Amino acid sequence: MDTGRARMDDEAELRKELIQLKQEHRDLDGAVQALEAMPYPNHLQLRRLKIKKLALRDRVLEIEDRLTPDIIA
């Protein structure tokens, strides 16, 4: 397999992962909001969800950075 084809395959996989991660982030956001709306939310669960959400955001940013070409100004 040539490097151009491998690069396109890698990019396609990253884009696919990016879509999945963004969906999971949205789902977690909804779960956090629902938990926060409860009269007596489980603070430990809330904290774990927020930490997972931050980890997902970091991974999304990492993938977006890899997909964005470097522009030398």
URCOR-V625170 format. One record per helix or strand of 3 or more residues. SS is the DSSP state (2 for helix, 1 for strand). FROM is the first residue (numbers start at 1). TO is the last residue. If there is no record, write none. Layout:
SS,FROM,TO
SS,FROM,TO
This chain:
2,3,37
2,43,67
